[in-house]
Amino acid sequence: MSITPSTPVVQGSRKTSLRLDGDAVLLSTPHEEARIPLAAIERIRAEGRSVTVELTAPAGETRYAHRVAGASEAAGALFADTVNAALPGAAGRDTTADGTRLVETRALPPSRRTRKLRRVMRLSAGAFGLLVLSCVLVAAAGVPTAMIALVPGGLVMIGALAVGANALADWYREWRLIRHGITTFAAEVPERPGTYLYTDPAGRIRHVFTWAGGIAVKISYDPADPADVVLPRAALFRRGELALGLFFTVPALAGLVGTVAWAVVVFLDPESVAGAF
C-alpha cells in the first residue's frame, strides 16, 4: 500500500511521534518503537491536540489504544483522515480480531546525541566530585572559609569542561567520519527543499537535512552505521572547533587538578594558609 507524500508526521510531547510506514503506523517514543499494522487499527481518532490509535478487538473485550498528546491539531486531523481512508483496503484486516497480537515493539538504542551528552554529564559529575572532595578536605583541615573561593571557581571550571568536552566530541566525530568513513554526494529531493538522499552500501536509501543549498551536498558517513552522517565543513571551521574545545578543556582540567592538589596541601598542613582565609 503506497503512502501519499503529503501525509504528515504527528509530533507529540515528550518526543513521541506517529507516522505512516508502508502498511503500518509507527509510534515512536525516546526508548521504544511500536509498529502497528493497518490491519490492526480500528480507527485513528484526532481530538484537539491528541491523536489516538484504537486497535481492533473482539466484541465485548477491552479495546486497546495508543495515544499521542501535544500534537498539532491540523497535523493530527490530516493524519487521522489519511489513515482512516486507507483502513478499509488494508490486507487481512478483521475488525473483530485482537489487534494487539499484530503490534510489534522494539527497544530503541540511545541516539548518538544522547550518548554524547551522557558522556559529557559523567565527565562533569566526576569533576563535581573532585570539587566536593576538595571542599571536604579544607573543611576537615579547619579552614571552611576556603570554600568561598573553591566553590565559585570550581563551578566555572566544571562548566568550561562541559563546553570543551562537547566541542571536542563534535570535532572528533566529524574528523573520524571524514578520515575513516565513506564520502559521497547526496542529491536533493526537488519537491522537498532541504532534504537530500544518499544510498548506503546495502542499497538502502537514507536522508539528511541541511539548508546548505544546491542540487547535491558532500556527506561522510560511517560504513558500520550509515545513519551516522555529517556534512564536512571547511578545514578552518573544524580547526576552530578543535581550538575552542582545547581552550576550554585543558585549563579546566588543569584548574581542577590544581584545586584538588591545593586542598590536599591545606589538609596536610593547615598552617600553610594561615591568615589567608
Disulfide bonds with the S-S distance in Angstrom:
none
